[in-house]
Amino acid sequence: MGKLFGTDGIRGITWEYPFTPDFIRKIGYAASLALAYKKKGPGKPVVLIGMDSRASGKLIRKYLAEGLGAGKFTVVNLGIIPTPAISYLVKRENADFGIVISASHNPPEFNGIKFFSSEGLKLSEALEGKIEKLLLGRKPLSFRPYHPGLHKKDFTRDYEDFLKGTLPPGFSLKGVKILLDCANGAAYKIAPRVFRDLGATVKVIGDKPDGKNINVGCGALHTSKMAAAAAAWGAFCGISLDGDADRCMFADETGSQLDGDDIVAIMAPYLKERGRLTKNRVSLTFMSNYGLLKYLKGKGVSVTQVPVGDKNVSDAMAKDGLKIGGESSGHIIFSEFAPTGDGILTALQTLAAVREMGRPFSWFRRRWRRYPQVVGSVKVTHKPPLEHVAGLNDKISGFEIDLKGNGRIFIRYSGTEPLLRLLVEGESRAEIQAIADDILAHYKKHSGALVKKI
C-alpha cells in the first residue's frame, strides 16, 4: 500500500493534505506523465473526468485540469456521473485514462480521486507507485499550471443503453414496484430513468443532492430508511446505491435487508445452473460470512478468498477468468459485462435472475444461514508481525479447534489506518464474543502496540 493511494484511489478530507489546491494540481500533472501511454498518431492525449455530487468536486476538477493541462492533455468533462460509467466510457472513447472525483460511500466532507486505465480498469499497484514516486520523490515536480478548458460531453444515455443492453432480450419490469435510494449521489438521475425505461413503477428517495447530503442517512451504508419505505409501499424490493453508485444493497418485500453476500448467494448458483459460472468458482474477500461459504460449497460452488478491496477481487477474477465476485459491502463485479463494480448493473442482473426464477426476494434470503459475527478493532502505535506476538498464533489455533470447522477467526492489520482488525464467526454468539475478547486482551498484553480499543 502506498503513502497516498488506499484501496480505492486517493482519499481524504477536502482542503486538507493531500487535497490542497497545489497538491491536487500536482496529482493531475503526475498522472499526465505516468498515464499518457496509449495514444498513437496526431492529437493530444485525452482524459475523461466525472464526479459525484459533492460540493467540493467542481473546484477539485478545476485544479486537476490545471495539472493535466500542464501535461498537454485534453480534458473531457462528463459532469455528475457514476464511477462505473467512467470505467465503461474510457475504453469506449479510446481515452488515455479516466478520473472520478468521488469518495464513494464516505461522508460529504471527504472526497477522492480515482483513476481508470485506458482499459477501464483500476490502476495496478505499479502505476499507482509511478504516480506516487513523481509526487513524493526527492525532486519536486516543476510545471506551470495551465487550464486547457473543459470539453463538456453528455454520455449518460450511452451508459444507460449499455446497462439495459446487458439484460436478456425482451426483459421487462412492467408492473414491478421498486423503492430506489440514490444516496443523493451520482446516480440520482440515471438510476430512476433506467428502471422506469424498463417499465418499473419507481419511488425514489435520496434523489435531491445539494452538495452536502451525499450518503447522509441514506444510501448503501444506511439502508434502514429504504427498507422500511419499501415494505410500507408494498414494493417488490428496495434498492440502495452508494454515493458513486458502484455498490448495491437490497431489501425484500418485508423490509428485511440483503447485502453483497446475499447477492452472491442468489447469483452464483443461478449462473452455475445456466453454465455461465467459470470453473464453478467465485471470488470473495475474507469478510464474507462463513455461512455463505458453506452454502456455496453445498451448491457445488468453490470460493477464492482475497484481502478486502474490490481491486483484489477483480485481480483474482481476471487470473482465473471468473464471472462473478464481490464484497459483503455490495461491491459486486459481473465480468461478463464490466471490469469493475457497478451498483445499477448489479441491481439489474439480480432482478433479472430473481424474476426468471419466479420467487420473491424473501425466499432467497432464507436459503442460507448467516453465522453470527463479532468484529473488533484496536488502534495501534505500530504493527509488529502477528507471528511475533508471543502466544497469539497458539491461542488462535486453539480457538479454531474449539470451533470444530463451524466458524473462523480472521485477524489483520488495516492497510490504510493504524488499526488491528479482528473478525470471529461461529454458531454461538456468546462463544465468539468470548473468543474475540480473549484474543484482543492477549494482543493488548503481549504486543506492546496498543493505543486503545475503538
N, C-alpha and C positions, 0 to 999 in steps of 0.2 A: 504494500500500500504506500503510495507516495505521500508527500507532505501536503499537497494541495488536493489531489484527486481522492475522493472517497469511493464508496461502492457504486455511485452513480453521478459522476461528474464532480465539479467544484461547487461547494455549497457553503453558505454562511449567512450571517445577519447583514442585511443591506447597509452599506456605507461604513461597515467595519471591515478591516482587513480579512480576506483578500478582496472584498467588494468595495474598495475605494475607487473613485473615478480613474486615478492614474494607473492603478494596477489592473483594472478592467481593460483599459486601453492596451496594456502590455499583454494581457491574455489574448486579445484579438490579434495583436501583431505576432506573438509567438505561434499562435495557431496558423496564421497565414504562412509562416516559414515552415512549419512542421507538416502541414497537410496539403499543400499545393503540389500534388504529385500526379494527378490524374489527367489533366488537360493536355492535349496534343494539338499542335497547329496554332493558328492565329487566334487572337481574342484573349481577354483577361480571364483568369480563373474566377469561379463563381462559388459563393456560399449562400445557402438558404438560411434565413433566421425566422424562427417562430417564437412565441411566448405564451405564457398563461396570463391570467387576468390580474396579477399583482400590480399595484400602482407603480412600483419601482422598475417594472420591466422596460418602459419606454426609454428611461434615462440609461439603463444598462445597455440597451440596444444601441443607443447613440454612442456611448463610449467604446463599445466593441467595434462599431463601424469605423470609428476614428483609428483604431488599431489595424483593422482589416484593410482600410483604405490606404494606410501607410504601406501595407504589403501588396498593393496594386490589385486588390480584389474588387469584383463587382458584388454588391450586397443586395440580395433579393429579400424583401420584407414580406413575409406571409401573414403578419398580424397575429391575432389570438387564434391558436390552433393547437390541437392535441399533440403531445410528444410523438406518438407513433405515426402521425401524419407526416412529420418531417422524415422519419425513417423510410417511409414509403416514397415520398416525393424526391428525396435527394438522389436516389438511384434512378427514378423515372426521368428526372430532369437532367440527368448527366452532370450534376453539380460536383464540385471537388469535395465538399463536405457540408454538413448541416450543423446548426446550433439551435438549441432550445433554451430559452431563458425561463427557467422554472425550478422551484424547489419541491415539485411533486406534491406529496401529502403534508408537507411541513406547514406551520402557521404562516400568516401573511408577512410577518417581519423578516422572514427568511427569503432568500432567492438563490438561484443556482444557475450554472452554465453547463449544459450537457452537449456533448459532441457526437455526431454520427459520421462515419466514414462514407466514402463515395458509394459503398455497397449497402448503405443503410444500417450498418452495424455499430454498436457501441465501440469506442476505441479500444484497441488492445493495450495492455499494460506498457508495451514497448513504445507505442505512440504517445500515451499519457506521459511516460517518462521523458520522451523527447521534448514535449512542451514544458514540463517542469524544469528540465535542465536549462532551457532557454530562460525561463522566468527566475530561477533561483541560483543560476550559476554565478561564479565569481565576477564574470564580465557583465556589467549591466547592459540591458538592451538599449540600443541607441536608435531612435527613429523620431520623425516629426509627424505627430498625429495629423491625419487628413480625413475628412468626412467625404466619401465619394458620392453621397446622395443615395437614397434608397429607391430601389426599383420595386414598387409595390405590385404584388400579384395575388389573386384570389384563386386558390386551388381547392377550396373547401368542397365544391361539388364533385371534383375529380376524386377526392378522397372518399366522399360518401358513396360514389359509384363503385369504387374499389371494394369498400366494405360490403355493400349489397351483392357484389359480384362473387363473393366467397360462399354465398348460400346456394342450396340446391335450386335448380330451375323451378320456377313457379312457386317458390316458398312465400307464404303469406302469414301475416299476423292479424288478419282481419278478425275483428271481434274479440281480440285478446287485450285485456286491460293491464297496463304496465305502469307502476309508480316509479318514476325516474328521478334520481337525485344527482345533479350535475356538479355538486360541491362548489357552486359559484366559481367555477373554473373554466378551463379551456374548451370544454365540450358543451357549454351551455346553449349554444345554437345548433351545433352539428348533431349531437346525440338525439334530441327530440325529433329533429327533422328525419333522421334515418328511420327511427321506429315508426313514425307516422307515415312515411313513404311506403313502408311495408304493410300498412293497414291497421296497425295497432291503435287502440284508444289509449292515449298517454296523458297522465297527470304528472306535472313536473314541479319539483322543488329544487332549491339551490341553483336557480337559473337567473339570478339578479346580481351579478358581480358588481361591486363598487370599488374594487382595488384593495379593499381592506377586509373582506369577509370570506376569502377563499379558504375552504376547509374548516371554517369556524362553525362548530356544532353540526356539520353536515359532511357528506362525502364518505369515502370508503373506510375512514378511521372512526367515523361517528355515525353508525348505521341505525341506531335505535329509532330516530325520528322517521326515517324512510320505512323501516319495518312496521312501525305502528300505523303509519299512514296507509301502507299497502293493505294491511289486514282490515282497517276500518273502511276502506273504499271497496273491499271485495276484489282486489286485483289478483290476477293470475300469479304475479310475482312483483317484487320490488327490486330495483337495481340501483346500486350506488357506485359512482365513479369517484376517482380522487381528482385532485386539482389539475393534473395534466393528462388525465384520462388514460393512463396506462395500467390502472388497476380496476378491478370489478368485484363487487360483493353482491350477493342476492339475499332476498328474504322470500320465504314461501308464502302461500296464501293465508297461513295462520299467523304470520308475523315473526316466525322463527327464522333466525339468520343462518346463512350459508356462506362459508369463506372459501378461500382458494383450495383448501383440502377437499371440501365438498364438491367443488367444480371438477377437480381431477377424478374424484370418486365416480362422478357421473360420466365424464368424457372418456377416460381410459378404457373401461370395459366396452363402451359404445363403439369406440374406434377399433378395438380388438375384434369385436364380433363382425365388423364390416371389412376386415382385412386391411385396415389403414394404420395400424399401430406397429411401426417398425420394431422388429425383434421382440415384440410384446413387452416393451420396456418404456418407462417414463423417467424423467429427471426431476428430482425434488431436492430441496435443501434439508439440512439436518433439523430444521424447526418444524417440519411436517409432523403431524400427530402419529404416534406409534399405531394407533388403531387403524389409520389409513393404510399403513404399510401392511398390516395383517390382512385387511380387507382386499387389497390389490393382489397380494400373494394368493389368496383363496380364489381369485378370479383369473389366475394364471398370468398376472402382470408383474414383472420384476421392476425393481427400482434402482436407479443410480442416484446416490445421495451426495450432495456437494455443499460447500460452505454457503452461508447466506449471501444473497445478491443475485439479481436476475442475469447478470453477465456470466456468473459461474454456471447457472442453469443452461443458458444458451450455448456456452462453450462445450458443456457435456453433451448437449443435444447434437451439436454440429459434429462432434467427434464420432458419434455412433449413428448419425442420421436419424435421430429420434423425432417423432412428430408432435409430441406434447411434453411440456414440463412447466414447473411453476413453483410458486411460494404460497404459503397459507395466507399471506397478505393480500392475495387476489391478483398477483402479478403472474399471468399465465401466458405462455408462448405456444402458439399454434404454427409450427414451422412450415406447414403446407402453404400457408398464406403470407406469413410475415416473420422477419428475423428477430423481432423484439416483442415485448408485452404490449397488448392493445386492449384496453378495457371494453370498448364498444365491440370490437371483433370477438372478444371472449363472450360477451353477453349474447351476441347473435348466434355464435356457434353452439353455445349451451342451450339457448332457446330452441334452435333447430333440432337438436338431439332430443330434448325433453318433449317437444311437440310430436316428433316422429314416434317416440315410444309411448305416447298417449297416457302419460302419468302426470299427476301434479308434483310440484317441487317437494312437497312434504314427504311423498313416497320415497324419493331418492335420499332425502335427509335421514330417513330411518334405516337405510340399507346397511350402514356401518356404525360401529360403536366407537365414539370418541373417548379416548382414555383421559382420565384426569391428568392435569398438567400443573406443575409448580415451576414458576420462572423466578429466579432471583439474580440480583446484581450487587456487586460491591465496587466502590471506587478504589483505585489502587495508585500508589505513588510511582511504581514501576512494575514491570511484568516479568518476574522470574519464571523460567520454564516450569511448567506444571510438574514435569517429571522430577524436578529438583526440590519440590516442596515435600519435606520429609513425611513419609507415610501416606501421602494423598492417593497415589495410584493404588496402593494396597487397600485403602479404605473404600475407594470406588469399586474396585474389583469385588470386594466382599459384598457390597450392596447389590451389585449386578447379579451375583449368585443368589442373593435373597429374592430378587425379583423373578427368578426362575424363567427367564425368557418372556415374561409378560410385562415388560416395561424397559426403560432405558434411562441412561444418565448421559448428558452431554454438557461438557464444560469447556469454555474457551475464553480467550481474551478478545475484546472488541477490536476490530481493525481500525476504527476511527476515533475511539474515545478511551480514556483511562479507566476501563471497566473490565472486571471479570464477570462473565455471564454464565449462569447455570440453569439447565433445564432438566427436570426429573419427571418422568411419566410412569404410571403404573395403574393397577386396578383399584387400589385403595388410596383415596386422597390423604387420609391420616398417615399412612405409611410413607408416601412420597414426600409429604411435608416434613416428616421427621428425618428422612434421608437428606433432604435439601438443607435443613437446619444444621444437621451434623457435619455435612461436607463444608458448608460455609464457615462454621465455627472452627473446624480443623484448619481451613485455609487462613483464617484470621490469626490463629495461634502460631502457625508454623511458616508463613510466607514472608513475614516482615514487610509486606507491601500494602497493607490495608489502610485506607483513609477512613471510610465509613460505608455503612450499608445504605442503599437508596431504594 
